[in-house]
Amino acid sequence: FFFKQKTAYEMLRSLVGSEMCIRDRPQGVKNCFGMTLLNTNFDEFNKQEFGQKLVYSLCLFHSVILERKKFGPLGFNIPYEFSDNDFDVSKQTLFYLLDDIDEDVPFNSIIYLIGGINYGGRVTDNWDRRCLIALLQKYFNNDILFGEATFSSIEEYDYPNSFSIE
């Protein structure tokens, strides 16, 4: 349809009359977290013993980071453009790290790679970097592996019994 038009004027007229669709992130941690969970394939992490719990933590961390940036200087001193690409790269990093381990989960490596490189590569302020690392330490520690971690007093953010999205 679009390429059959003959003149540039007609093409421009079609573009001006058309609507532009933009997919924005949902507002709020809960909605952003839900969207991130729906777009995440937990089946990739079936082979790793604790992989699904760590990806769940990564989803929650990503949602909190995206929400924090909306608060301006109260969230971070400098505005950063965190995106879903950061989440995807961090998920792949987590997959490769967990695929190679035979013993304990390397939390220090996970925190360094995700907090220092994947998300932290954008962060230029030292206080923002400390905040990012502190949040990661809350979401990636031994407590989450054994079901002892709680992220909130709201039960919606506790680890589910099953990671299949129905």
C-alpha positions in Angstrom: 0.0 0.0 0.0 2.5 2.6 1.1 5.0 2.0 -1.7 2.4 2.1 -4.5 1.9 5.9 -4.0 3.4 7.9 -6.7 4.4 11.3 -5.4 6.4 12.4 -2.3 3.5 14.7 -1.4 1.1 11.7 -1.1 3.7 9.8 0.9 4.1 12.7 3.3 0.4 13.2 3.6 0.0 9.5 4.6 2.7 9.8 7.2 1.2 12.9 8.7 -2.2 11.3 8.9 -1.0 8.1 10.5 -0.7 7.5 14.2 2.5 6.6 15.9 2.4 3.8 18.4 4.9 3.9 21.4 5.3 1.1 23.9 6.0 2.8 27.3 7.0 1.0 30.5 4.1 0.6 32.9 4.0 3.0 35.9 4.9 1.6 39.3 7.1 -1.2 40.6 4.3 -3.7 40.6 3.2 -3.2 37.0 6.8 -3.0 35.8 7.7 -6.1 37.7 4.7 -7.9 36.2 5.6 -6.9 32.7 9.2 -8.0 33.2 8.1 -11.4 34.6 5.8 -11.9 31.7 8.5 -11.2 29.2 11.0 -13.5 31.0 11.5 -17.1 30.0 12.2 -19.1 33.2 12.6 -22.3 31.3 16.1 -21.4 30.2 17.2 -21.7 33.8 15.8 -25.2 34.5 19.2 -26.8 34.5 20.6 -24.6 37.2 19.6 -25.4 40.7 18.9 -21.8 41.8 18.7 -20.1 38.4 15.0 -19.3 38.5 15.2 -17.7 41.9 18.1 -15.5 40.8 16.3 -14.5 37.6 13.2 -13.6 39.7 15.5 -11.4 41.9 16.9 -9.8 38.7 13.4 -9.0 37.5 12.6 -7.3 40.8 15.9 -5.5 40.9 15.3 -4.2 37.3 11.8 -3.0 38.2 13.1 -1.1 41.3 15.9 0.5 39.3 13.5 1.7 36.6 11.2 3.1 39.2 14.0 4.8 41.1 15.1 6.8 38.1 11.6 8.4 37.9 12.2 10.2 41.3 15.0 12.3 39.8 17.6 13.4 42.3 15.9 11.5 45.1 16.3 8.2 43.2 19.8 8.8 41.6 21.9 11.9 41.7 22.3 11.8 37.9 19.5 10.6 35.6 20.5 7.3 33.8 18.8 5.6 30.9 18.4 2.1 32.1 16.5 -0.1 29.7 15.3 -3.6 29.0 18.6 -4.2 27.2 20.4 -3.9 30.5 18.0 -6.6 31.9 18.5 -8.9 28.9 22.3 -8.7 29.0 22.3 -9.2 32.8 20.0 -12.3 32.3 22.4 -13.7 29.8 25.4 -13.0 32.1 23.6 -14.8 34.9 22.8 -17.7 32.6 26.5 -18.1 31.6 27.8 -17.7 35.2 25.4 -20.3 36.5 26.1 -22.7 33.6 29.8 -22.9 34.5 29.6 -23.3 38.3 29.8 -26.6 40.1 29.8 -25.4 43.7 28.5 -22.3 45.4 26.8 -19.5 43.6 29.4 -16.7 42.9 27.5 -13.8 44.3 30.5 -11.5 44.3 31.0 -12.1 40.6 27.3 -11.7 39.9 27.1 -8.4 41.8 30.3 -7.1 40.1 29.2 -8.0 36.5 25.6 -6.8 36.9 26.2 -3.9 39.2 29.6 -2.8 38.0 29.4 -3.5 34.3 25.9 -4.1 32.9 23.9 -1.6 34.9 26.9 0.1 36.5 28.6 0.9 33.2 26.2 3.8 32.8 26.6 5.1 36.4 29.1 7.8 36.8 28.4 9.1 40.3 30.1 7.2 43.2 27.0 7.5 45.5 24.8 6.2 42.8 27.1 3.3 42.2 27.1 2.5 46.0 23.3 2.6 45.9 23.2 0.3 43.0 25.6 -2.2 44.6 23.7 -2.1 47.9 20.4 -2.9 46.1 22.1 -5.8 44.3 23.4 -7.1 47.5 19.9 -7.2 48.9 18.6 -9.1 45.8 21.6 -11.5 45.4 22.7 -13.3 48.5 22.5 -16.7 50.2 19.2 -16.0 51.9 17.3 -16.0 48.6 18.6 -19.5 47.7 17.1 -21.0 50.8 13.8 -19.1 50.9 14.7 -16.9 53.8 14.8 -13.6 52.0 11.9 -11.2 52.0 12.0 -8.1 49.8 8.9 -6.5 51.2 6.2 -6.9 53.7 3.8 -7.5 50.8 3.5 -11.1 50.0 3.2 -10.4 46.2 6.9 -10.0 46.0 7.9 -13.3 47.8 9.2 -16.1 45.7 6.5 -18.1 44.0 6.3 -21.9 44.4 6.3 -22.3 40.6 7.9 -20.1 38.0 5.5 -21.0 35.1 3.4 -18.0 33.9 -0.1 -19.1 33.2 
